[in-house]
Amino acid sequence: MTAEISELSELEDLRQLAELFARVWGRPGEPPISSDILKALAHSGNYLSGAFSEGRLIGGLVGWLGGVPPHELHMHSHILGVLPDNEARGLGFELKQHQRRWCLARDVKVMEWTTDPLIRRNAYFNLTKLGAEVPRYLVDFYGEMRDGFNAGDESDRLLVRWRLDSHRAEAAAAGELEELDVDKLRSWGSRAILSVGADGEPVFEASPARVLLCQVPEDIVAVRRSNPGLAHEWRVAMRRALGGSLGEGYEISGATRSGWYVLEKQ
């Protein structure tokens, strides 16, 4: 069944939205953003939306405008949450496209947010499904976090920038942005600088190749719960491989569903 997405402003809807975020992030009774803050954001003209199925809230998205001069006007997309079992419907994609249309209608051409580079599905979603780009690697950006996804780890993030009227964004919205083929890239001389070892450990190997590949573990959240030491190894390795490569002038050109970042140096 298709969900109906609409903007939210009534306090009761915003309380439900805060509760949804608390459930999604594993913080019962302690939502990552409270209903009073959500009300203030809605009142001041920012973007808050909810996805409803048969009258039940199953997803939501919140963002606000940023970019005090000399910075570029943009939407900071702060938090997106979809209840379990609804992600497969493509609801996250539909929420982001709703937010994109809202911005373009108000002549806002850029959207930014942060994402954990170790979460495989987010890399694919942001870079391939949406057609966004990554200009920066941010070390321990939020400090210590206590939610069910991040507890016990440093909060390194990628800054994601989505140019809403770009060809990539248009192609992605139409489902026409193709996934990069890692097997082809390997045959053309690319090199894997980070990969998953036989026991799930990160394997780093420096390379000066023009095209680099960087692999993400299948489920870093599960690793954090079962083996915090190994999760920390992955954080350090990803910081070195992905963050280091960006610092050396490489650009992330895409991410695959199977868990590979592709980096190129022009």
Secondary structure as a PSIPRED ss2 file (coil, helix, strand):
# PSIPRED VFORMAT (PSIPRED V4.0)

   1 M C   1.000  0.000  0.000
   2 T C   1.000  0.000  0.000
   3 A C   1.000  0.000  0.000
   4 E E   0.000  0.000  1.000
   5 I E   0.000  0.000  1.000
   6 S E   0.000  0.000  1.000
   7 E E   0.000  0.000  1.000
   8 L C   1.000  0.000  0.000
   9 S C   1.000  0.000  0.000
  10 E C   1.000  0.000  0.000
  11 L H   0.000  1.000  0.000
  12 E H   0.000  1.000  0.000
  13 D H   0.000  1.000  0.000
  14 L H   0.000  1.000  0.000
  15 R H   0.000  1.000  0.000
  16 Q H   0.000  1.000  0.000
  17 L H   0.000  1.000  0.000
  18 A H   0.000  1.000  0.000
  19 E H   0.000  1.000  0.000
  20 L H   0.000  1.000  0.000
  21 F H   0.000  1.000  0.000
  22 A H   0.000  1.000  0.000
  23 R H   0.000  1.000  0.000
  24 V H   0.000  1.000  0.000
  25 W C   1.000  0.000  0.000
  26 G C   1.000  0.000  0.000
  27 R C   1.000  0.000  0.000
  28 P C   1.000  0.000  0.000
  29 G C   1.000  0.000  0.000
  30 E C   1.000  0.000  0.000
  31 P C   1.000  0.000  0.000
  32 P C   1.000  0.000  0.000
  33 I C   1.000  0.000  0.000
  34 S C   1.000  0.000  0.000
  35 S H   0.000  1.000  0.000
  36 D H   0.000  1.000  0.000
  37 I H   0.000  1.000  0.000
  38 L H   0.000  1.000  0.000
  39 K H   0.000  1.000  0.000
  40 A H   0.000  1.000  0.000
  41 L H   0.000  1.000  0.000
  42 A H   0.000  1.000  0.000
  43 H H   0.000  1.000  0.000
  44 S C   1.000  0.000  0.000
  45 G C   1.000  0.000  0.000
  46 N C   1.000  0.000  0.000
  47 Y E   0.000  0.000  1.000
  48 L E   0.000  0.000  1.000
  49 S E   0.000  0.000  1.000
  50 G E   0.000  0.000  1.000
  51 A E   0.000  0.000  1.000
  52 F E   0.000  0.000  1.000
  53 S E   0.000  0.000  1.000
  54 E C   1.000  0.000  0.000
  55 G C   1.000  0.000  0.000
  56 R E   0.000  0.000  1.000
  57 L E   0.000  0.000  1.000
  58 I E   0.000  0.000  1.000
  59 G E   0.000  0.000  1.000
  60 G E   0.000  0.000  1.000
  61 L E   0.000  0.000  1.000
  62 V E   0.000  0.000  1.000
  63 G E   0.000  0.000  1.000
  64 W E   0.000  0.000  1.000
  65 L E   0.000  0.000  1.000
  66 G E   0.000  0.000  1.000
  67 G C   1.000  0.000  0.000
  68 V C   1.000  0.000  0.000
  69 P C   1.000  0.000  0.000
  70 P C   1.000  0.000  0.000
  71 H C   1.000  0.000  0.000
  72 E C   1.000  0.000  0.000
  73 L C   1.000  0.000  0.000
  74 H E   0.000  0.000  1.000
  75 M E   0.000  0.000  1.000
  76 H E   0.000  0.000  1.000
  77 S E   0.000  0.000  1.000
  78 H E   0.000  0.000  1.000
  79 I E   0.000  0.000  1.000
  80 L E   0.000  0.000  1.000
  81 G E   0.000  0.000  1.000
  82 V E   0.000  0.000  1.000
  83 L C   1.000  0.000  0.000
  84 P C   1.000  0.000  0.000
  85 D C   1.000  0.000  0.000
  86 N C   1.000  0.000  0.000
  87 E H   0.000  1.000  0.000
  88 A H   0.000  1.000  0.000
  89 R H   0.000  1.000  0.000
  90 G C   1.000  0.000  0.000
  91 L H   0.000  1.000  0.000
  92 G H   0.000  1.000  0.000
  93 F H   0.000  1.000  0.000
  94 E H   0.000  1.000  0.000
  95 L H   0.000  1.000  0.000
  96 K H   0.000  1.000  0.000
  97 Q H   0.000  1.000  0.000
  98 H H   0.000  1.000  0.000
  99 Q H   0.000  1.000  0.000
 100 R H   0.000  1.000  0.000
 101 R H   0.000  1.000  0.000
 102 W H   0.000  1.000  0.000
 103 C H   0.000  1.000  0.000
 104 L H   0.000  1.000  0.000
 105 A H   0.000  1.000  0.000
 106 R C   1.000  0.000  0.000
 107 D C   1.000  0.000  0.000
 108 V C   1.000  0.000  0.000
 109 K C   1.000  0.000  0.000
 110 V E   0.000  0.000  1.000
 111 M E   0.000  0.000  1.000
 112 E E   0.000  0.000  1.000
 113 W E   0.000  0.000  1.000
 114 T E   0.000  0.000  1.000
 115 T E   0.000  0.000  1.000
 116 D C   1.000  0.000  0.000
 117 P C   1.000  0.000  0.000
 118 L C   1.000  0.000  0.000
 119 I C   1.000  0.000  0.000
 120 R H   0.000  1.000  0.000
 121 R H   0.000  1.000  0.000
 122 N H   0.000  1.000  0.000
 123 A H   0.000  1.000  0.000
 124 Y H   0.000  1.000  0.000
 125 F H   0.000  1.000  0.000
 126 N H   0.000  1.000  0.000
 127 L H   0.000  1.000  0.000
 128 T H   0.000  1.000  0.000
 129 K H   0.000  1.000  0.000
 130 L C   1.000  0.000  0.000
 131 G C   1.000  0.000  0.000
 132 A C   1.000  0.000  0.000
 133 E E   0.000  0.000  1.000
 134 V E   0.000  0.000  1.000
 135 P E   0.000  0.000  1.000
 136 R E   0.000  0.000  1.000
 137 Y E   0.000  0.000  1.000
 138 L E   0.000  0.000  1.000
 139 V C   1.000  0.000  0.000
 140 D C   1.000  0.000  0.000
 141 F C   1.000  0.000  0.000
 142 Y C   1.000  0.000  0.000
 143 G C   1.000  0.000  0.000
 144 E C   1.000  0.000  0.000
 145 M C   1.000  0.000  0.000
 146 R C   1.000  0.000  0.000
 147 D C   1.000  0.000  0.000
 148 G C   1.000  0.000  0.000
 149 F C   1.000  0.000  0.000
 150 N C   1.000  0.000  0.000
 151 A C   1.000  0.000  0.000
 152 G C   1.000  0.000  0.000
 153 D C   1.000  0.000  0.000
 154 E C   1.000  0.000  0.000
 155 S C   1.000  0.000  0.000
 156 D C   1.000  0.000  0.000
 157 R E   0.000  0.000  1.000
 158 L E   0.000  0.000  1.000
 159 L E   0.000  0.000  1.000
 160 V E   0.000  0.000  1.000
 161 R E   0.000  0.000  1.000
 162 W E   0.000  0.000  1.000
 163 R E   0.000  0.000  1.000
 164 L C   1.000  0.000  0.000
 165 D C   1.000  0.000  0.000
 166 S C   1.000  0.000  0.000
 167 H H   0.000  1.000  0.000
 168 R H   0.000  1.000  0.000
 169 A H   0.000  1.000  0.000
 170 E H   0.000  1.000  0.000
 171 A H   0.000  1.000  0.000
 172 A H   0.000  1.000  0.000
 173 A H   0.000  1.000  0.000
 174 A C   1.000  0.000  0.000
 175 G C   1.000  0.000  0.000
 176 E C   1.000  0.000  0.000
 177 L C   1.000  0.000  0.000
 178 E C   1.000  0.000  0.000
 179 E C   1.000  0.000  0.000
 180 L C   1.000  0.000  0.000
 181 D C   1.000  0.000  0.000
 182 V H   0.000  1.000  0.000
 183 D H   0.000  1.000  0.000
 184 K H   0.000  1.000  0.000
 185 L H   0.000  1.000  0.000
 186 R H   0.000  1.000  0.000
 187 S H   0.000  1.000  0.000
 188 W C   1.000  0.000  0.000
 189 G C   1.000  0.000  0.000
 190 S C   1.000  0.000  0.000
 191 R E   0.000  0.000  1.000
 192 A E   0.000  0.000  1.000
 193 I E   0.000  0.000  1.000
 194 L E   0.000  0.000  1.000
 195 S E   0.000  0.000  1.000
 196 V E   0.000  0.000  1.000
 197 G C   1.000  0.000  0.000
 198 A C   1.000  0.000  0.000
 199 D C   1.000  0.000  0.000
 200 G C   1.000  0.000  0.000
 201 E C   1.000  0.000  0.000
 202 P E   0.000  0.000  1.000
 203 V E   0.000  0.000  1.000
 204 F E   0.000  0.000  1.000
 205 E C   1.000  0.000  0.000
 206 A C   1.000  0.000  0.000
 207 S C   1.000  0.000  0.000
 208 P C   1.000  0.000  0.000
 209 A C   1.000  0.000  0.000
 210 R C   1.000  0.000  0.000
 211 V E   0.000  0.000  1.000
 212 L E   0.000  0.000  1.000
 213 L E   0.000  0.000  1.000
 214 C E   0.000  0.000  1.000
 215 Q E   0.000  0.000  1.000
 216 V C   1.000  0.000  0.000
 217 P C   1.000  0.000  0.000
 218 E C   1.000  0.000  0.000
 219 D C   1.000  0.000  0.000
 220 I H   0.000  1.000  0.000
 221 V H   0.000  1.000  0.000
 222 A H   0.000  1.000  0.000
 223 V H   0.000  1.000  0.000
 224 R H   0.000  1.000  0.000
 225 R H   0.000  1.000  0.000
 226 S H   0.000  1.000  0.000
 227 N C   1.000  0.000  0.000
 228 P H   0.000  1.000  0.000
 229 G H   0.000  1.000  0.000
 230 L H   0.000  1.000  0.000
 231 A H   0.000  1.000  0.000
 232 H H   0.000  1.000  0.000
 233 E H   0.000  1.000  0.000
 234 W H   0.000  1.000  0.000
 235 R H   0.000  1.000  0.000
 236 V H   0.000  1.000  0.000
 237 A H   0.000  1.000  0.000
 238 M H   0.000  1.000  0.000
 239 R H   0.000  1.000  0.000
 240 R H   0.000  1.000  0.000
 241 A H   0.000  1.000  0.000
 242 L H   0.000  1.000  0.000
 243 G H   0.000  1.000  0.000
 244 G H   0.000  1.000  0.000
 245 S H   0.000  1.000  0.000
 246 L H   0.000  1.000  0.000
 247 G H   0.000  1.000  0.000
 248 E C   1.000  0.000  0.000
 249 G C   1.000  0.000  0.000
 250 Y C   1.000  0.000  0.000
 251 E E   0.000  0.000  1.000
 252 I E   0.000  0.000  1.000
 253 S E   0.000  0.000  1.000
 254 G E   0.000  0.000  1.000
 255 A E   0.000  0.000  1.000
 256 T C   1.000  0.000  0.000
 257 R C   1.000  0.000  0.000
 258 S C   1.000  0.000  0.000
 259 G C   1.000  0.000  0.000
 260 W E   0.000  0.000  1.000
 261 Y E   0.000  0.000  1.000
 262 V E   0.000  0.000  1.000
 263 L E   0.000  0.000  1.000
 264 E E   0.000  0.000  1.000
 265 K C   1.000  0.000  0.000
 266 Q C   1.000  0.000  0.000
